[in-house]
Amino acid sequence: MKELSKKELLNIDGGTSNLLTTAFFNALTKAISTILDLGRSFGTAIRSSISGNVCPF
């Protein structure tokens, strides 16, 4: 295996330096979806409690 010089080592561009990766977009989509689901659940709970249509246990 060839040893790289300092100049060659500085020119190496790795894949982790790019923020816009598929994993990043998947995580962002999942986070937004979770926030929307939480808001929908809280909104439904508030609307049900205000209107008195709470399901009995």
C-alpha positions in Angstrom: 0.0 0.0 0.0 1.3 3.4 -1.0 1.8 6.0 1.8 0.2 9.3 1.0 1.9 12.7 1.4 0.5 15.4 3.5 -0.7 17.3 0.4 -2.6 14.1 -0.8 -4.1 13.6 2.7 -5.4 17.1 2.7 -7.2 16.5 -0.6 -9.2 13.5 0.6 -12.9 14.3 0.5 -14.9 11.9 2.7 -18.6 11.2 2.5 -19.4 12.3 6.0 -18.5 16.0 5.4 -21.7 16.4 3.3 -24.7 17.3 5.5 -27.3 16.6 2.8 -27.3 12.8 2.9 -30.2 10.3 2.5 -30.0 9.5 6.2 -30.3 13.2 7.1 -33.4 13.6 4.9 -35.0 10.4 6.4 -34.4 11.6 9.9 -35.7 15.1 9.1 -38.8 13.6 7.5 -39.4 11.3 10.5 -39.0 14.2 12.9 -41.5 16.4 11.0 -44.0 13.6 10.7 -43.7 12.9 14.5 -44.3 16.6 15.3 -47.3 16.7 13.1 -48.8 13.5 14.7 -48.3 14.9 18.2 -50.0 18.2 17.2 -52.9 16.2 15.6 -53.3 14.1 18.8 -53.2 17.1 21.1 -55.7 19.0 18.9 -58.1 16.0 18.9 -57.8 15.6 22.7 -58.4 19.3 23.3 -61.4 19.4 20.9 -62.9 16.3 22.4 -62.6 17.6 26.0 -64.0 21.0 25.1 -67.0 19.5 23.3 -67.6 16.8 25.9 -67.3 13.9 23.5 -64.8 12.0 25.6 -64.9 8.2 25.2 -65.7 6.4 28.5 -63.2 3.7 29.7 
